C-alpha cells in the first residue's frame, strides 16, 4: 500500500510541477511569431561569442530575416569537427551553455553522430515534456494510479564501456527534481540500461514489467521494440518463472548484479499455466490497470502499432510526436500534434517551392521539412523528415509525419520512401496476414564488392528485396504461403517497373528482378543492422526504404542454404 501511495504521490507532484509549462505552452499557441522570435534571440545570445558564432558572424539581437540571410542550411557534417574538438578538450565551441552529455544517434546513410546536450538544450526539451505530461494526466487520469514504463535509450553492447552512464538514461533529460518523482513511479529501474549486454537489459526489463501488476502507462518509441519485448515471454518462459519465484537472477546474476531482481510468485504461477499464445486476454490478465500505450504509429510504424494495439484493446493508444536526437519538433497535445513552440527555433523548407518559412508563415497543406536552431548550438540544422501541415491549434501549426526523405539510387532507378510505402501498404492485406506474412521494408541490395565474390564468379547485380516477417498460420497449408510469396514477387516487380527509371535500369540489365525474403526473425535482422551502426536499441524505426549495408546474405531463390559471404552472417529463408 505504501508503494502505491508513493507512486500516486509522485504522479501528483509531476503533474503539479508540469502545470507551469502547460500554461506557458497554451499561451504560446496564440502568438507563435512573438514566442519564436524571442526564442531565436535567446539561442543566438548564447552562441554569438563562441568559436562557431564568431566564424559565422552571429550577433546578439539579430532578426530572423538577418539570420536567415546570413546562414545556410546545415547538416551534421558542418558541425562534426567542432563537436569532436569540444568532446576532446571540453572547451565550449558551439554554445556558452555547459555541455552535460553527448548523445549518440545514427541515420540511414550516416554512421554514429554525437549531439551535444547542453543545459540550455535540456531545458528546451523540458519545455516540450511538461505540457505533454500535464496533458496526459488530464486526458488519461488512470495513469496516475500505477507504475509507468519509459523505454530507455539503450546504447549497443559495444558502447557500454563508455564512462558517461547518462547515455543510457532518458530521465537525465529532466530536471533533477522531476527525476526524483519520476523514479518513484517507474516499473523498471534505471540500472537495467547499464546491464552487460542489450539482451540482458531487454530480459531484465521484461521480468520487472511482469512483476509490476499495477502498470498503468507503457511508453516506447518503436512499437517493434514493445512487440519484441513481449515475444520474449515464450522464448524465456521457464527462466522467467524461476526468477519470479525465487527473486534471484540465476545464471544471469553476474551480468545483472546492479539490477534489483523482481519477485512475483503469483505471476510465475500465471506463466506456468499460460498456453503460450500472446493474446489480449493474457495481457489484460498480466496488467489489468494498463490505461495507456504510447508509440510511433505513422508511416511504416503504423503496421506494428496496430499489432501492439490488438494485444491491448482495453488500453488507450497515443502516437508519438516527432522527437529526434537533435531536437523535438511536435508533441501530442489536445488530440493533435502541434509544433513544440516553446522549445527551439523552427524553420521549414517547402518541398514544392524550396522556399524556407518561419513557423508563423506556414499554411495548411504545405509539405515541409524542419530546420532546427537549438540550445545545443546547432543552427539551421536540417532534419530528413517530411511533414504535412494539417491544421492549427489556435495559431500554431499542427503536423502529420509522412516519412523520411532518404531515397535510394543505386544505378539511377531513383526510388523514394513514398514509393516503398505504397508497396508495403499494397501487401499489408488480410490475405497475406492470414497466411502469416507481414511486409516490413523494401531493401536495396548493392552489387557485391570484389572481396565478397567467390573465385570464378561474377558479381551479382544490385536488386531490391521486400523483407517480410512470417508468423505461424497453422490454418494455412504450406503451398498456399509459397504461392503467395511468388505472387508478391511478381506484383512487386510489376509495380516497381511502373517507375520509369527503375524499368529503364532493368532493361539495361543494371538491376536484377525484385525478390521477397520471408523469415520469422525478419525484425531481428533489421534491428541487428541498426545496432551494428551504433543506433540505440528501442529507437530503431523500421523505415520503408533502406540501402542495405548489414552483414546478412538474403537467399531468395531457393530453400537451400544461402552462400556465405566473407565476414557475413547468413540466414536461411523460411
N, C-alpha and C positions, 0 to 999 in steps of 0.2 A: 504493500500500500504506500509505503514511504517513497519508493521509486516512482510510482505513478504520480504522486503529488509533486515530486521533484520535476518530473518531465512536464506536467501540466504547468507548473510554475515557470519553468524555463520557456515554454511556448508563450505564456502570458508576457514574460519580460521581453522576449524578442519582438513580439507583436507591438508592445508599447513603445519600445525604442525604435521601431521601424516607422512609427506614425509620422515623425517629423519629415523623413524622406518621402513618405507617401504624400503628405500635404504639399511639400515643395514641388514634387513631380506633377501633381494635379494642377497646381498653379502655372507651372511651366507650359503645360499643354495649350494654354490660352495665348501664349506670347512666345512662340519659338524663335523669332528673329532676335528679340531682346536677350533671351537666355543664351542663344548660340553665340551672339557677338561678344557677350560678357565672358563666355567660356573660352573663346579664342584668345581674348585679351589675357586671361589668366594663364593659359598654357604658354603663350609667347613670352610673357614676363619671366617665366622660369627657364626659357630657352635662350633668350637674347644674349646673355653674357657667357654662354658655353662655347666650346670649340665649334660645335655644329651651328649654333646661332650666328656666331661671328662670320663663319665662312659662307653662310647662306644669306647674310645681310638682314637677319631678323632684327626688328626694332620693337621695343615696347610700345604699345598703343597703335600698332599697325591695324588698319581696317581690313576687313575680309577682301575687299577689292584690291588693295595693295598687296596683300599676302598672296592671293591667287595669281596676280600678275607676276610676282617675283619668283615663286617656287613652282617647279614642275611636279607632276605626279611622280611618286616614288614607289619602290618596292624594297624587299629585304636586301637585295644586292647593293643598293645605295647606302645602306646603314651598317652592313656587316663588319666593315673594317673598324668603324668607331666602336661598335658593340664589343668586338673582340679585344680591342685595346683597353676598353673600360673594364672588361672582365679580368684582364691580366694585371692591371696596376691599381684598379679601384678609383681612379680619378674620373670625376663626373664629366662626361663629354657631350651628352645629349640633353640633359636637363639638370637644373640645380637641385632638384629633389633627390634625396638619398635613395639609392637603389637597394631594395630589400631582397630581391632574388632575380634569377634569370630562368624563365620558363621555356622548356623545350617544346617545339612544335615541328610539324613537317607538312609538306603539301604533296600533290600528286606528281610533281616534276622536280621537287627540291628535296635535298637531304635535310638533316636536322638544322633548325634555326633556333636562336636563343633570343627571347624577347625580354628586354629589361622591365621589371616590375618595380617602379619607383613608388615611394609612399604616396605621391600625388596620383599616380595611376591607380593604386589600390583604393584610394578614396573615391576615385571616379567609378570604379566597379561597385563600390558600396552604394553609390547614388543610384545604381540600377537595381541592386539586390533589395534595398529597403522597400521601395514601392511595390516590387514584385511580391515580397514576403507578406507585407501588410495586405495586399490584395488577395493572396492565397488564404490567409486566416479569415478574411471577410467572406470570401466566396465558398470556402470549404471548411467550415468550422470543425468538422470531425477530425481534422488533422491535429487539433490541439490535444486530443485525448490518447496519445500514444507516442511511440518512438518513430523517428524518421531515419531513412537511409538515403544518404547522399553519396552517389558514386564518386570515389576519389579519382584524381588524375594519376593513376599509377604509371610510373615510368617502366620501360622494359627492364628485364632482369639484368642485362649487361650494364645498365646505368645505375644500379642500386648501390654501388660502392662510392658514389659521389658524397661529399661531405655535407652538402646542403639538403637536409631532410625535408625542408619546406617544399621541395619539388613535388613531393607526393601528397601534400595535404592541402586540399582545396579550401578548407576552413581558414587557413592562414591568409586567405584573401580578405577576410573580415577583420574589423576592429577587434582588439583583444577582449573587450567586454562582451561583444556578441559571441566570440568563440567560447567563452566560459559558459554562457547559457545554452548555446547550440550543443556543446559537448554533453550536457546533462540529458539531452533528449535523443542522442544518437543510438541507433540499433547496433552499429558496427564500430568498434573503437578505431582510433586513428592508427594504431600500431600495425594493423593489417597491411597498410600501404608499404611498410618497410620490411615485410617478410622477405625471406631469402630469394624467392622467385615469384614471378607473376602468378604461376599456377597455385602456389601456396596462398597468396593473397586472395585469389578467387575462392579457393576451398574454404579458407577461414571465414571469409565474408558470408558464404552460404551457410556455414554452421551457426554463425552469430545471428543471421537473419531467421533461421529456423527456430532458434530459441526465443526470438522476440515475438511472442504471441500477440502483443499489443501494437504491432507495427501499423502505423496509420498513414504513412506517406513514403512512397518509393520513387526516388528521383535519380534517373540515369541520363546520360547523354544519348548513347546509341541504344535503340531497342534490341539490337542483336546482342549487345552485352548482357542485358537482362535475360534474354532467352537462353544464351549460353550458360549463364549462371544457374538458371533453373534446371536446365537439362543435365547439369552435373549431379543432380539428385539421383538419377538412375545409375549413372556410372560409378558413383562413390557411396551408394546406399548403405552397404554393410559397414564401411568405415565410419560413416556419419553416425549410424546407430550406436556403435561402440563409443564414440566420442561423446555423444549427448548423454549416454547412460552413465559414463564414468567421470565426465568432466575433465578428461585428460586427452592431450593431443596424440597420444600413442607414438608411432614411429615418426611423426612429424614434429614432435616436441623440440628437438634441437633447432629446427628451422623456424619454429613459431614460439620461441621462448619468451618473446616480448609481448605476445598477444594473450590476454586472459582467455582461458578456454571456457566456452559456454557449457551449461549443463541443463538438460531438459528430458528426464525420463518419459514424460508424457508424449513429447514429440517423437522420441525414439520408438515408443510403442506404436504410434501412429504410422511411422515409416515402415515398421515391421509388418503391419497389416495392409500396407498400401499395395495396390495391384500393379504398380509400376508405370501406369499411364498418367501423363501430365495433363490434367483437365481442370476445368473451372470448379468443379465440386471439391476437388482436392485442395486447390489453392485457397478456396474460401474456408476450408476446414483449418488450414495452416494459419491463415491470417484473417480472422473474422472481422477485425476492425480496420482493415485497409481501405481508406477513404479515397485516396488519390494516387494515380500514377502520372509521372511526367517523363517524356522522352521526345526525341526528334520524331516528327510524323509527316514530313513533307518530302517531295522528290522520291528517291529510291527508299528512303526510310519508311514511307507510307505502308509498304507491304509488310514490313516487320512490325510496325506499330500496330497494325490490325491484328496480327498474330498475338501480340502481347495483350491487347485489349480482350481478345477472345478467351484468354486464360483468366482474366479478372473482370468479368462482366458486372460484378457487384460494385466495382470501383469507378469513380470518375476518371477521366483522362484529360491531360493538358499537354499540348505540344510545347516545344521549346522555342524561345526567341533565337535570333541569330547572335551567337556569342562565340567569337573567335578568340584564339590565344592573344591576338593583337588588340582586342578590344570588343566591347559589346555594341551591337547595333540596334536590336529590338528586344523588348521584353514582353511576356504575356501580361496583359493588364486590361481589366474590364472587358474580357472576352475578345480583345483584339491584340494586335502586335504593333504598338506604336514605337516610334523612334525613341531611344533612351536619351532624351534631350539634355538631361542634366549631367550626363557622364562626360562625353568627349565632344569635340567639334567635328561636324559631319559635312561632307560634300558628296555629290552624286553625279556620276558620269552617265549621260543618256546613251543607250546603245544605238539608237537610231540616228541621233544628230551629232554624237560625240561631244556635245556641249556639257560643261560642268556647272551644276546648280548647287546653291546652298540649300539647306533643308527647308527654309521658308519659301522657296521658289518652286517646289515640286508640284506637279499636277497629277491627278488620278489618271491611271492608265500608262504612265511612263514606266519603262523597263530600264533599270539603272543598276550600276554597281557602286558600292560605297567606298569613299575615301576617308580615312580616319586621321585626325590630328589629336594626339593623346598626351597625357601627362607622362608617358614613358619617354617622350622626346621624338617619337616617330611622327613625321609631318607629311600630310597629304599621302598617306600610305594606302595604296590601292589593294582592296581585298578582291579575290577572284570569285565573288558571289554575285548571282543575278537575282534582283529583286523586282517585284511589281508593286507599284503604288496603288493600293486597292481602295483606301478610304481615309477618313480623318477622324481623329478623336479630338474634339474641339478644333484647334487649328494645327494640330500635329499630324503629320503623315503616318499612315499605318501601312505595313508591307506584307507581302506574301513571298516566301522564299521559293524561287523557281529552280535553283540548282547552281552548280559550279560552272565557271566559264571554260574550264580546261578542255579543249578539244584534242583530237588525235589526228596526226597527218604523217603516216609512215612513208608513203610513196606518192603523196598528192591526192589521197582519197578524201581528205577534209571532212571527217565525221565529227559531229558535235554531241555534247551531252543530251541535247534535246532529241536528236535522232535516236540515240541509245535508249532514252527514257520511253519513247514511243514504242520501241520494240519490246522492252521489258513489260510495259503495260499490255501489249498485244498478247503476250504469252502468260500473263497473270490472269488466267481464266479458270473457271471451275473444272473444265475437262482436264486440264493439266494438274490442278491442285488435287483433284480426286485421285489422280494416279500418283500423287506424292511428288510432283515436280514443281519447284518454285524458282522462277528466274531471279537472278541476283544482279549480275553486272555483265556488261559487254567488255571483254578484254582484248586489247590489241597486242598480238604476239609478234615481236620484231623478228627479223631474219636472224638466224643463228650466226654468231661470230665464228671466225675460222678456228678458234680454240675449242669451240663446242662441237665441231663437225668431226665425225669419225673418219679414219683414213679411207680413201677411195669413195667418199660420199660427197655429194653436192650439198651446199647449204639449202635448207628448206626456205620457201618463200614466206614472207610475213602473212599473217591471216588473223581473222577475228574469231573469238570463241565466246559463246554465250555461256557463262558459268551459272549452273543451276544447283540448288540444294535438293536432295531427294529425301523423302521420309517414307516410312513404312506405310504401304497401302495394300494390305493383305487381300482386300476385296478385288484388287485389280490383277489379272493374270500378267505374268512377265512379258509375254509377247505384246500386250497392249502398251506397256510402258516403252518398250523398244520401238514400237511403231510410232508412238507419239514423239519420241526423240528424233526419229527420221523425219517426221512431219515438221517439227520445229526447225530442223536443219535446213530443209527445203524452203520453208517460208522465210526463215531468217535471211538466207542468201537472196531470195527473190526481193524481199523488202529493201535490203541493202543496195541492190542493183537499181532501185528506183532513184538513187542518188547518182547524179551524172558522173562525178569524179570517181566514185567507187566502181561504177560499171566500166569506166574507161581503164582504170587500174587493172581490173580483172581481164579485160580484153587484151591489154598489153602484157599480160602474164606477169604482172608485178605483185599480185596478191593471189593466195590460194583460196579455195572455196571456204566459206564460213563454216564453223563447226559448233557442236554443242558438247559441253562437258558436264556430266551429272555425277555428283558424289554426295554421300551423306555428310561428309565433313567439308563441304564447299565453303562454308562460312569460316571455318578454321584456316583453310588455305588462304582465303582473302585476308583474314586478320593477321596471319603469320607474316605476310608481306609487309603489313604496316609496322609490326614490331621490329622486323629486320631493318626498317628505315628509321627507327628511333621514335615512331609515333607512340602515343600514350594509350595503354590499354583502357578501354572504356570510352575513349574519344574517337575510335576508328569508325568513320562513317562509310557505309558501302556506297560508293559513287556509281552512277550509271555507266560511265565510260572511263577506262583505265588503261594507260600504256603499261603493259605488264613488265616488271623487272624483278619478279620474285624467283626463288630458286625451285620452281616446280616445272616439270615437263608434262604437258597435257597430252595424253594419248587418247585421241578422239576417234580413231579409225577402227579399233578392234577391241576385243575383250582380252587380248594378250597383254602381258606386262609391258609398260612403256620403255622406250630406250632410255638408257642412263646418260645424262649429260654430265660433263665434268663438273664436279663440286656441287651437283644439283641433287635435290631430294625428289624422287619420282613417286607418283601416286597412280594407282590403277583405277581406271574408270569403272564405275558401277554400272 
